[in-house]
Amino acid sequence: MQVDVLNTEGKKTGRTVELPEEIFGIEPNDHAIYLAVKQYQGAQRQGTHKVKTRMEVHGSSKKLHKQKGTGGARKGNLRNPLYKGGGTIFGPKPHSYDIKLNRKVKDLAKMSALAHKAKDNAIVVLEDVKMDAPKTAAFTGILKNLNIAGKKTLVVLAEYNDNLYLSLRNVPTANGTLLSDLNTYDILNANVLILTEGAAKIFTEESVEA
């Protein structure tokens, strides 16, 4: 899959990058994507929810009245879940929502998400940006030149670039990540995927080595 490399003005540089078909050209597996997103979102949950059972609420443990002879129903103590202030039946307990997912399934999900972006023509390869200082306005200008201003954008970097990261951090619609930290959820959550030229070449190099 040949993709033109664009400069910060949104014009072609004359260079192209070959994105491997075995990653960007596969038939997406939506179920693998579902599992990967479910795992990601589950891992974000704290799972600290907690309610008190009848053994944990405050209240007398004395039986309200004798078992028989009153003409009424049997009653235990005030901590009965049927009474106001009593315990809760089958309430939530602290637990983890994380699920186990095999590495091959996670890799398939990530490739499927990238393949969806390729099919939608939502991948832009941008030359490696060099900034002398953090400048949000400069990065916003780049997005305008690429005609993607206002769209949810994920910028994938080959290596950490402090000035670029600080420049995009205050843009509400933009997010940045290292290629090594790229995950399925972030790919799907973005309308446009911007690969820096260095990050795009890593895909090609890893494909050749494989």
C-alpha positions in Angstrom: 0.0 0.0 0.0 1.8 3.1 -1.3 1.1 6.3 0.7 2.5 9.7 -0.1 4.5 11.5 2.5 3.2 15.0 3.2 5.0 18.0 4.6 3.7 20.3 7.3 2.1 22.5 4.6 0.0 19.6 3.4 1.8 19.2 0.1 3.5 16.0 -1.3 7.2 15.7 -0.6 7.7 13.4 -3.6 8.5 10.5 -1.2 6.3 7.5 -0.5 6.1 4.9 2.1 5.0 1.3 1.5 2.7 0.2 4.3 2.7 -3.6 4.4 -0.4 -5.4 3.1 -0.1 -8.1 5.7 -1.0 -5.4 8.3 -3.0 -2.7 6.5 -4.6 -4.9 3.9 -6.0 -7.8 5.9 -9.7 -8.6 6.2 -10.6 -7.0 9.6 -11.7 -9.3 12.4 -14.4 -7.3 14.3 -14.7 -9.8 17.1 -11.0 -9.5 17.9 -11.4 -5.8 18.0 -14.4 -6.1 20.3 -12.4 -8.3 22.7 -9.4 -5.9 22.7 -11.6 -2.8 23.3 -13.4 -4.7 26.1 -10.1 -5.5 27.8 -8.9 -2.0 27.4 -12.0 -0.4 28.9 -12.2 -3.0 31.6 -8.7 -2.2 32.7 -9.6 1.5 33.1 -12.3 0.6 35.7 -11.2 0.9 39.3 -13.7 -1.7 40.5 -13.8 -0.2 44.0 -17.6 -0.3 44.3 -18.8 -1.7 47.6 -22.1 -2.0 49.6 -22.6 -3.3 53.1 -24.3 -6.6 53.8 -26.6 -7.3 56.8 -23.4 -8.3 58.7 -21.7 -5.0 58.1 -24.4 -2.4 58.7 -25.0 -0.8 62.1 -28.0 -1.9 64.2 -29.1 -4.2 67.0 -28.8 -7.9 66.5 -31.7 -8.5 68.8 -34.7 -10.4 67.4 -37.6 -8.0 67.0 -40.2 -10.3 68.6 -40.8 -13.9 69.3 -41.0 -16.3 66.5 -44.6 -17.5 67.0 -47.8 -16.3 68.5 -47.9 -12.7 67.2 -50.1 -13.3 64.2 -47.5 -11.6 62.0 -44.6 -12.7 59.9 -41.3 -14.0 61.3 -38.7 -11.3 61.9 -35.1 -11.3 62.6 -33.2 -8.1 63.5 -33.2 -4.5 62.1 -30.3 -5.3 59.8 -32.7 -7.4 57.6 -32.3 -6.2 53.9 -36.1 -5.7 53.8 -35.9 -2.8 56.3 -34.7 0.7 55.7 -31.1 0.9 56.8 -30.6 -2.8 56.4 -28.0 -4.5 54.4 -28.0 -4.9 50.6 -28.6 -8.3 49.0 -26.2 -9.4 46.3 -24.6 -5.9 46.0 -21.4 -5.1 44.2 -18.1 -6.1 45.7 -14.6 -4.8 44.8 -13.1 -6.7 41.9 -11.1 -6.3 38.8 -12.7 -6.0 35.4 -9.6 -6.9 33.5 -9.8 -9.9 31.2 -7.0 -12.1 29.8 -6.4 -11.8 26.1 -3.8 -13.7 24.2 -1.0 -11.8 22.4 -2.1 -13.1 19.0 -5.6 -11.9 19.5 -4.4 -8.5 20.6 -2.1 -8.2 17.6 -4.9 -9.3 15.2 -7.2 -6.7 16.8 -4.6 -3.9 16.3 -4.0 -4.9 12.7 -7.8 -5.1 12.0 -8.2 -1.5 13.4 -5.4 -0.3 11.1 -7.0 -2.1 8.2 -10.3 -0.3 8.9 -8.5 3.0 8.8 -6.7 2.1 5.6 -10.0 1.1 3.9 -11.5 4.5 5.0 -8.5 6.4 3.6 -8.1 7.8 7.1 -4.3 7.4 7.3 -1.9 10.3 6.7 1.9 10.0 6.6 3.5 13.2 7.7 7.2 14.0 7.5 9.0 14.0 10.8 8.2 17.3 12.4 10.9 19.3 14.1 10.0 22.1 16.5 12.4 24.4 18.2 9.9 25.0 21.0 6.4 23.8 22.0 3.8 25.8 20.0 0.2 24.7 20.0 -0.6 27.3 17.3 2.0 25.8 15.0 0.6 22.3 15.4 -3.0 23.6 14.8 -1.7 25.1 11.6 -0.4 21.7 10.5 -3.8 20.2 11.0 -5.4 22.9 9.0 -2.9 22.4 6.2 -3.8 18.7 6.2 -7.5 19.5 6.1 -8.2 17.6 9.2 -8.7 20.4 11.7 -11.6 19.6 14.1 -11.4 15.9 13.5 -10.3 13.5 16.2 -6.7 12.8 15.4 -4.1 10.3 16.7 -0.5 11.2 16.0 1.8 8.2 16.1 5.5 8.9 16.8 8.4 6.7 16.2 10.2 8.1 19.3 9.3 10.6 22.0 9.4 14.2 20.7 9.0 16.6 23.7 8.3 19.7 21.7 5.8 18.0 19.4 4.0 16.3 22.3 3.7 19.5 24.2 2.4 21.3 21.1 -0.4 18.8 20.5 -1.3 18.3 24.2 -3.6 21.3 24.4 -5.4 20.6 21.1 -8.8 19.1 22.3 -9.2 16.9 19.2 -5.6 15.6 19.0 -3.8 12.9 20.9 -0.3 11.6 20.6 1.3 8.2 21.3 4.4 6.3 20.6 4.3 3.5 18.0 5.3 1.0 20.8 2.3 2.1 22.9 -0.3 2.0 20.1 -3.4 0.2 21.0 -6.7 -0.8 19.3 -8.9 1.5 21.3 -6.9 4.6 20.5 -6.9 3.7 16.8 -10.7 3.3 16.7 -11.3 6.4 18.8 -9.6 8.6 16.2 -11.1 9.8 13.0 -7.7 10.2 11.4 -4.5 8.4 12.0 -1.3 10.5 11.4 1.8 8.4 11.1 5.1 10.3 11.2 7.4 9.1 8.4 9.7 7.5 11.0 6.8 5.5 12.5 5.6 4.4 9.0 9.0 3.1 8.0 9.1 1.0 11.2 6.1 -0.9 9.9 7.9 -1.6 6.7 11.1 -2.7 8.4 9.3 -5.0 10.8 7.4 -6.5 7.9 10.6 -7.2 5.9 12.3 -8.8 9.0 9.3 -11.0 9.6 
